[in-house]
């Protein structure tokens, strides 16, 4: 049974190629609520974040025109980016974004990619809702889309098998969950162990699951935030990669807090993906560290 379809856009996929995490020293994670340099120093406001091997900022003189075939031109831009000494440095790092709704995080990743700050190709959007705004955003950017209707499959595992085949065909190195509102089973978790991440709108392990901002307001916490973590078999339980704090004001509603947390998410998530693309993330048990 097949309720999903792949929209043929952009480049043809390549064979999958695993990118193992590299061994090495364990510097601490940055914990400031603003962007940091690879050395862990805060980036002064107004200055771009510099990543190893990547240009500090898109040079207006080298701007790529994205008027005719945005997908091809986006790929071309990313292919010009060097990958520092990664095992797959001979080809671009490829990510698939999973989303179910608005896709504002997906848009932030697209924008970072276009600006040359991601170091990765957004090779696929996977979406369980054909009408989602995320699908519209992918089409506008020329990103290939795999959209499916869960109720047309016998089980969660059945549609995940189809998704897995799409990921393998597209040569995906990292799955980036961005507002994907479905539980994920071992069909995807196992083959992508250490290569699947999620963003959650609270400082985990506080307030996992749905309506994290509402839970935080209800509880009366003074600080909440955003967490990027690896995906394991549980609900928002995987090892934590990065967190950013967001103040909770006494008069905040859940909607207002969620909006402020999402502003932070849109800065944090592209930065974290760029760490993966540069081969900087190391996972040991539950401890995550970054290579310089
Ligand atoms: C984000 O707040 C994210 O933390 C949560 O779902 C929301 C998705 O928002 N997992 P968007 O679709 O990226 O706008």
Boltz pocket constraint, residues with backbone or C-beta under 6 A from the ligand:
constraints:
  - pocket:
      binder: B
      contacts: [[A, 99], [A, 100], [A, 101], [A, 102], [A, 103], [A, 104], [A, 105], [A, 106], [A, 177], [A, 178], [A, 179], [A, 180], [A, 199], [A, 200], [A, 201], [A, 258], [A, 262], [A, 265]]
      max_distance: 6.0
